[in-house]
């Protein structure tokens, strides 16, 4: 008779907690996406979406694969519920969110520090901008029924600033919200305690907070300009 697997129950509990946490983050990301649709559109068809903040936090906690899974689930549910852009909107949503969140989560998984988070998020903004400019150039003429030359003329004036501001807004919100969200999840026993070495000093934390707030204020102002509010 084989020996009982003493690790089976703890592993099962861990998996259940992970699935529960990811499901909760997926639901929150969907709600944030719906609320984001209340914001004015940029150039009449581009929507600033803040759901990437929630999805990327999930990626920081559970890894880039989790970010990809949440991205796909939210995009599919959005297509069948509140979206009017069909399969094209689904593809663009998945590409944008995965480019940003999976890149940031991948880097943060390897450099598990504040510096790693900043580097990962900054690279996520860069990749998001490049990927979406390429795909907007390819798909927007088909979606809007306009000549490709017209879309090419919008690359630097519309799509570039829009994606940089969208990525920057999500980056700033993640830097501000990641720690309190993860602390709450740990208190709820939904994610394990971190074994990373403590690198914080009060001065460092204050500086990081000020940097995050300044970044948020900058991109909020730029977003208001893009939406024509100021």
Secondary structure, DSSP 8 states (H G I E B T S, - for coil): -----TTHHHHHHHHHHHHHHHHHHHHHHHHHHHHHTTS--BTTTB----HHHHHHHHHHHH-HHHHHHHHHHHHHHHHHHT-SSHHHHHHHHHHHHHHHHHHHHHHHHHS-SHHHHHHHHHHHHHHHHHHHHHHHHHHHHHHHT--HHHHHHHIIIIIHHHHHHHHHHHHHHHHHHHHHHHHHHHHTTSS----S-----HHHHHHHHHHHHHHHHHHHHHHHHHTT--
